């Protein structure tokens, strides 16, 4: 019998049993196990701290982890709802209300995490391996294996450190809500009602989501055994670099979780009949008039959120704004030749960067907290002028930066300078595109170009200048230039 000292030295006290399946991934023995959501953080660690030991991970991206945390909280609420349905219980409306506010979707799942137990022999063979036993059916067939992991058997995360950190963030959110009865305030990212008192019905949802996290909602983990740090790094590379990235438009087409993609599919494609495609015709002579889905998403991200992407969009923010943005698109489809065959050859409005400029005006006049005091009047004027505006390739306004002062004067563009960015002391990109063969092709650097096009369109339709608050017909009191969110917009 081992002495107490021997047991302590072996580090096998406080063993925890886990049921696993044993496999051989390309010949290497691995465990596949399901771990309760709440338990995984306690038995795992990440090798990205140089002071803690050999580094085998990239630095943590906090923003990416926050997005995953929101997804996990939604998944736990969905799991709690499904549990009620399985047990034949009524599902209170608060479940659907919270899922809708966070952004519901048809299905939730997390890909398996990949970990390594370092301080065991390769494959966990030999006397210093992991203790285990076979579990058999009544007929004597192997059903699974029970292994016993002690405190020294840390699951070092090879692939999934952001999922691990996000799980901790999600659980921390649930814990604060349950203990304080309020939604977290400053710094909270997982719910929009910061600081609000939790209602009795909402507390039922969060308590059952917490119960899901600590019991029946699990994470699937593939555990490698006895890898060296060099092998961990190679495995991390192979898992993250050898897979083929999904095309952006295809990914967006399959995504049913974001309210902006819902709006595009339901209202723009369904109601307005805008043709959306997964691929772009590089040759304008082959243009069918369809817009590429990833471009439509980017345009609407600006219109709804004044952002370059739709990450973080919630129904609570998007849905009240849908009628306004639908009005914008209803006017866009009235622009001559928009959506027609070879539309890009017939109108500049078929180019995504021009639509981004229109989206920027829509946001500034409707949702910006620094919009003009008479924004409603200006918005109506903009919508009425849009179908009549000259979006032809021959419009000299697009060639403003390629003209001399004399040419601008002759083209009637002299006052446009008051609307464009003041370049004094600023080095900025003003190459918005080129005019050749009767076609105006705007450049690829959209973040630099669409704010300038937005200023040009403001001037053309008689809106106030972003630069100095001057209306086309005189001073406009109360207009304040909104500080852009990105450096690319700031220099414009």
C-alpha positions in Angstrom: 0.0 0.0 0.0 1.3 3.5 -0.9 2.2 5.8 1.9 0.4 9.2 2.3 3.6 11.0 1.3 3.8 8.8 -1.9 0.2 9.7 -2.8 0.8 13.4 -2.3 4.1 13.3 -4.3 2.2 11.5 -7.1 -0.3 14.4 -7.3 -3.2 11.9 -7.7 -5.3 13.2 -4.8 -8.7 14.8 -5.5 -9.2 12.8 -8.7 -12.3 13.6 -10.8 -13.8 10.8 -13.0 -14.8 11.6 -16.6 -16.4 9.3 -19.1 -14.5 9.5 -22.4 -14.3 7.8 -25.8 -10.8 6.8 -26.8 -9.9 7.4 -30.4 -6.7 7.6 -32.5 -6.5 10.8 -34.5 -4.2 10.0 -37.3 -2.8 7.2 -35.1 -2.3 9.3 -32.0 -4.4 8.4 -28.9 -6.9 11.0 -27.9 -9.8 11.3 -25.5 -13.1 12.8 -26.5 -15.1 14.0 -23.6 -18.1 16.2 -22.8 -17.5 18.6 -19.9 -20.2 20.7 -18.2 -20.0 24.3 -19.4 -19.2 25.5 -15.9 -16.6 22.9 -15.2 -14.3 23.4 -18.2 -12.8 26.7 -17.1 -11.8 25.2 -13.7 -9.9 22.2 -15.2 -8.2 24.0 -18.1 -5.6 26.7 -18.7 -4.1 28.6 -21.7 -0.4 28.8 -22.5 -0.1 32.4 -23.6 1.5 33.9 -20.5 5.3 33.8 -20.8 5.7 34.0 -17.0 3.5 31.0 -16.5 5.6 28.7 -18.7 6.2 27.8 -22.3 4.1 29.8 -24.7 2.0 27.9 -27.3 -0.8 30.4 -27.9 -1.4 33.7 -29.5 -2.4 36.7 -27.4 -6.0 36.9 -26.4 -8.3 39.1 -28.5 -10.8 40.5 -25.9 -13.2 41.8 -28.5 -13.5 38.4 -30.2 -14.0 36.8 -26.8 -16.9 39.3 -26.1 -18.7 38.3 -29.2 -18.4 34.7 -28.4 -19.6 35.4 -24.8 -22.8 36.9 -26.2 -23.3 33.9 -28.4 -22.8 31.5 -25.5 -25.3 33.4 -23.3 -27.8 33.1 -26.1 -27.0 29.4 -26.4 -27.6 28.8 -22.7 -30.9 30.6 -22.7 -31.9 28.6 -25.8 -30.8 25.4 -23.9 -32.9 26.3 -20.9 -35.9 27.0 -23.2 -35.5 23.6 -24.9 -35.2 21.9 -21.5 -38.6 23.2 -20.6 -40.1 22.0 -23.9 -38.6 18.5 -23.3 -40.1 18.4 -19.8 -43.5 19.5 -21.0 -43.4 22.8 -19.2 -44.8 26.1 -20.4 -42.2 28.5 -21.8 -42.7 32.1 -20.4 -42.6 34.9 -22.9 -39.4 36.2 -21.2 -37.4 33.5 -22.8 -38.3 34.6 -26.3 -38.1 38.3 -25.4 -34.5 37.9 -24.2 -33.5 35.8 -27.1 -34.9 38.3 -29.5 -33.2 41.2 -27.7 -29.8 39.4 -27.9 -30.4 38.1 -31.4 -32.1 34.7 -31.8 -31.2 32.1 -34.4 -32.3 28.7 -35.5 -29.5 26.7 -33.9 -26.6 27.0 -31.4 -23.5 24.9 -31.2 -19.8 25.3 -30.4 -17.1 23.4 -32.2 -15.0 21.0 -30.1 -12.1 22.5 -28.1 -8.6 20.9 -28.5 -6.5 20.5 -25.4 -3.3 18.6 -24.3 -2.4 17.0 -21.0 1.3 17.9 -20.8 2.8 16.0 -17.8 2.0 12.5 -19.0 3.9 10.2 -21.3 2.9 10.3 -25.0 -0.5 8.6 -25.3 -0.7 8.5 -21.4 1.0 5.1 -21.5 3.2 3.8 -18.6 3.1 4.1 -14.8 2.9 7.9 -14.9 -0.1 7.9 -17.3 -3.7 8.5 -16.5 -5.7 6.0 -14.5 -8.7 4.6 -16.2 -11.2 1.7 -16.5 -13.4 0.2 -19.2 -17.2 0.6 -19.0 -19.1 -2.3 -20.5 -22.6 -3.0 -21.5 -24.6 -5.9 -20.1 -23.5 -7.9 -23.2 -19.9 -7.2 -22.4 -19.3 -4.7 -25.1 -17.2 -1.6 -24.5 -19.5 1.4 -24.0 -16.9 4.0 -23.0 -14.0 4.5 -20.7 -13.8 6.2 -17.3 -10.6 8.1 -16.7 -9.5 9.9 -13.5 -8.0 13.3 -13.9 -6.1 14.7 -10.9 -5.2 18.3 -10.2 -2.0 17.9 -12.0 -3.8 16.9 -15.2 -4.4 20.4 -16.5 -6.1 20.6 -19.9 -3.8 23.0 -21.8 -5.9 24.7 -24.5 -4.4 24.3 -28.0 -7.4 25.6 -30.0 -10.2 27.4 -28.2 -8.7 29.9 -25.8 -11.2 32.6 -26.9 -14.1 30.1 -26.3 -12.7 29.4 -22.8 -12.4 33.0 -21.9 -15.8 33.8 -23.4 -17.3 31.0 -21.3 -15.9 32.6 -18.2 -17.3 36.0 -19.2 -20.7 34.6 -19.9 -20.8 32.8 -16.5 -19.6 36.0 -14.8 -22.5 37.9 -16.4 -25.0 35.3 -15.2 -23.5 35.3 -11.7 -23.7 39.1 -11.4 -27.3 39.2 -12.6 -28.4 36.4 -10.2 -26.6 37.9 -7.2 -27.4 41.6 -7.6 -30.7 41.5 -9.4 -29.4 44.1 -11.9 -27.8 44.0 -15.3 -24.1 44.9 -15.1 -23.4 48.6 -15.7 -20.1 50.1 -16.8 -18.0 47.8 -18.9 -20.9 45.3 -19.5 -21.1 43.9 -23.0 -23.5 41.0 -22.8 -26.8 42.8 -22.4 -28.0 46.2 -23.5 -30.1 47.2 -20.5 -27.1 48.2 -18.4 -27.9 48.9 -14.8 -31.6 48.0 -15.1 -33.4 46.0 -12.4 -34.0 42.4 -13.5 -37.7 41.5 -13.6 -39.1 38.5 -11.8 -39.7 36.8 -15.2 -36.2 37.6 -16.5 -34.7 36.2 -13.3 -36.3 32.8 -14.0 -34.6 32.8 -17.4 -31.2 33.6 -16.0 -31.5 31.1 -13.2 -32.3 28.4 -15.6 -29.6 29.4 -18.0 -27.1 29.2 -15.1 -28.5 25.7 -14.3 -27.9 24.7 -17.9 -24.3 25.9 -17.7 -23.5 23.8 -14.6 -25.3 20.6 -15.6 -26.7 19.5 -19.0 -25.2 22.1 -21.4 -21.7 20.8 -22.2 -18.6 21.6 -24.2 -17.0 18.9 -26.3 -13.2 18.5 -25.8 -10.7 16.5 -27.8 -7.8 15.8 -25.4 -4.3 15.0 -26.7 -1.9 13.3 -24.4 1.7 14.1 -23.7 2.4 16.5 -26.5 5.5 18.7 -26.3 5.2 22.5 -26.6 6.6 22.2 -30.1 3.9 19.7 -31.0 1.2 21.9 -29.4 2.4 24.8 -31.6 2.3 22.6 -34.7 -1.2 21.4 -33.9 -2.3 25.0 -33.3 -0.9 26.0 -36.7 -2.5 23.1 -38.5 -5.9 23.6 -36.9 -6.0 27.3 -37.7 -4.2 27.6 -41.0 -5.0 24.5 -43.0 -8.8 25.0 -43.1 -10.3 26.8 -46.1 -12.0 30.1 -45.2 -15.6 30.4 -46.1 -16.4 33.0 -48.7 -17.9 36.1 -47.0 -21.0 36.2 -49.1 -21.7 32.5 -48.6 -21.2 32.9 -44.8 -23.6 35.9 -44.7 -26.2 34.0 -46.8 -26.2 31.1 -44.3 -26.2 33.3 -41.2 -29.7 33.8 -39.8 -28.6 35.3 -36.5 -28.0 38.9 -37.4 -31.0 41.3 -37.6 -29.4 43.2 -40.5 -29.1 40.1 -42.6 -32.7 39.3 -41.7 -33.6 42.8 -43.0 -31.7 42.3 -46.3 -33.3 38.9 -47.0 -36.9 39.9 -45.9 -37.2 43.5 -47.0 -34.6 44.2 -49.7 -34.7 40.9 -51.5 -38.2 39.8 -50.6 -40.2 43.1 -50.6 -38.2 45.3 -53.0 -37.0 42.6 -55.3 -33.3 43.7 -55.2 -31.2 41.0 -56.9 -28.4 39.9 -54.6 -25.6 37.6 -55.7 -22.8 35.7 -54.0 -20.2 36.6 -56.7 -19.2 39.8 -58.5 -18.8 40.2 -62.2 -15.3 41.6 -62.7 -16.1 42.6 -66.2 -18.7 45.3 -66.2 -20.0 44.2 -69.6 -21.2 41.0 -67.8 -22.9 42.8 -65.0 -26.4 41.4 -64.3 -27.4 44.3 -62.1 -27.2 42.2 -59.0 -25.4 43.5 -55.8 -22.9 41.3 -54.0 -24.3 40.2 -50.6 -21.2 41.2 -48.7 -21.4 44.7 -50.2 -25.1 45.0 -49.3 -24.3 44.0 -45.7 -21.5 46.6 -45.5 -23.8 49.3 -46.9 -26.5 48.5 -44.4 -23.9 48.4 -41.5 -23.2 52.0 -42.3 -26.9 52.9 -42.6 -28.0 51.2 -39.4 -24.8 51.5 -37.2 -22.3 53.8 -38.8 -19.9 50.9 -38.7 -17.9 48.9 -41.2 -19.5 45.6 -40.2 -22.7 44.2 -38.7 -21.0 42.6 -35.6 -22.9 43.4 -32.5 -26.1 44.4 -34.2 -29.1 43.6 -32.1 -32.9 43.6 -32.9 -33.4 46.3 -30.2 -31.3 48.7 -32.2 -32.0 47.5 -35.7 -35.7 46.9 -35.8 -36.9 50.5 -34.9 -34.6 51.8 -37.7 -35.8 49.4 -40.4 -38.6 51.6 -41.8 -36.2 54.5 -42.3 -33.6 52.4 -44.1 -36.3 50.8 -46.2 -37.4 54.2 -47.3 -33.8 54.8 -48.4 -33.6 51.6 -50.5 -37.1 52.3 -51.9 -35.7 55.5 -53.4 -32.4 53.9 -54.5 -34.3 51.3 -56.7 -36.0 54.3 -58.4 -32.6 55.6 -59.6 -32.6 55.2 -63.4 -30.8 52.0 -64.6 -30.2 50.8 -61.0 -30.5 47.0 -61.0 -30.6 46.8 -64.8 -28.4 44.7 -67.1 -24.9 46.2 -67.2 -26.0 48.7 -64.5 -22.4 49.6 -63.6 -21.9 50.9 -67.1 -25.1 53.0 -67.0 -25.1 54.5 -63.5 -22.5 55.2 -60.8 -25.2 54.3 -58.2 -24.5 50.6 -59.0 -21.1 50.9 -57.4 -21.1 49.9 -53.7 -19.0 52.8 -52.6 -21.7 55.3 -53.9 -24.4 53.4 -52.0 -22.2 53.5 -48.9 -22.1 57.3 -49.3 -25.9 57.4 -49.4 -26.0 55.1 -46.3 -23.8 57.5 -44.4 -26.2 60.4 -45.1 -29.1 58.2 -43.9 -27.3 57.5 -40.6 -26.2 61.1 -40.1 -29.7 62.5 -40.6 -31.6 59.9 -38.6 -29.6 58.1 -36.0 -26.6 60.3 -35.1 -26.7 61.9 -31.7 -25.4 65.1 -33.4 -27.9 65.2 -36.2 -29.2 68.7 -37.4 -32.1 70.2 -35.5 -34.3 70.0 -38.7 -33.1 66.6 -39.7 -36.6 65.4 -40.6 -37.0 68.1 -43.2 -33.6 67.4 -44.6 -34.2 63.7 -44.8 -37.4 64.3 -46.7 -35.6 66.6 -49.1 -32.8 64.0 -49.6 -35.3 61.2 -50.4 -37.2 63.3 -52.8 -34.1 64.5 -54.6 -32.4 61.0 -54.8 -34.2 59.6 -57.9 -33.7 62.8 -59.8 -30.0 63.3 -59.0 -27.5 62.9 -61.8 -25.6 59.6 -61.1 -24.3 59.4 -64.7 -20.7 58.7 -65.3 -20.4 62.0 -67.1 -21.3 64.1 -64.1 -18.3 66.4 -63.7 -18.7 66.3 -59.9 -17.1 62.9 -59.7 -13.9 64.3 -61.4 -13.6 67.3 -59.1 -10.1 66.3 -57.7 -8.8 65.8 -61.3 -9.8 69.3 -62.4 -8.1 72.7 -62.3 -9.7 75.6 -60.6 -10.7 77.0 -63.9 -12.3 73.7 -65.0 -14.2 73.5 -61.7 -15.5 77.1 -62.2 -16.7 76.3 -65.8 -18.4 73.1 -64.6 -20.3 75.0 -61.8 -18.4 73.2 -59.0 -16.8 76.2 -57.4 -18.9 76.1 -54.2 -18.3 72.3 -53.8 -15.0 73.1 -52.0 -17.0 74.4 -49.0 -18.4 70.9 -48.5 -15.3 68.8 -49.0 -12.7 68.0 -46.3 -10.2 70.8 -45.6 -6.8 69.4 -46.5 -4.7 72.1 -44.9 -2.0 70.4 -42.9 -3.4 66.9 -43.6 -2.0 64.2 -45.8 -5.0 62.3 -47.0 -6.0 60.1 -49.9 -8.0 62.1 -52.5 -7.7 59.6 -55.4 -11.3 58.6 -55.4 -11.1 56.9 -58.8 -10.5 57.5 -62.5 -12.6 58.5 -65.6 -11.7 56.6 -68.7 -13.6 55.5 -71.8 -16.7 57.4 -70.6 -16.9 55.4 -67.3 -16.2 56.7 -63.8 -14.6 53.9 -61.8 -14.3 54.6 -58.1 -11.3 53.1 -56.2 -11.1 50.2 -53.9 -10.3 52.1 -50.7 -13.9 52.6 -49.8 -13.3 53.9 -46.3 -11.4 56.8 -47.8 -13.8 57.4 -50.6 -17.4 57.1 -49.5 -17.2 60.0 -47.0 -16.0 62.3 -49.8 -18.8 61.1 -52.1 -21.2 61.7 -49.3 -20.1 65.3 -49.1 -20.5 65.7 -52.8 -24.0 64.3 -52.7 -24.9 66.6 -49.8 -23.8 69.6 -51.9 -25.7 68.4 -54.9 -29.1 67.9 -53.2 -28.9 71.0 -50.9 -28.1 69.4 -47.6 -25.8 71.1 -45.0 -22.1 70.6 -45.1 -20.5 68.2 -42.5 -17.5 70.5 -42.4 -18.7 73.8 -41.2 -22.5 73.5 -40.7 -23.3 75.7 -43.7 -26.5 75.0 -45.6 -26.5 75.4 -49.3 -28.7 78.4 -48.9 -27.2 79.9 -45.7 -26.2 79.1 -42.1 -27.8 76.1 -40.5 -28.0 76.5 -36.7 -27.6 73.4 -34.6 -25.6 71.3 -37.1 -22.5 69.7 -35.6 -20.1 67.5 -37.4 -20.0 64.0 -35.9 -16.6 62.7 -35.0 -16.1 59.5 -37.1 -15.5 56.2 -35.4 -12.5 55.1 -37.5 -9.2 56.8 -38.3 -9.9 56.2 -42.0 -13.0 58.4 -41.7 -11.3 60.9 -39.3 -8.8 62.0 -41.9 -11.7 62.8 -44.2 
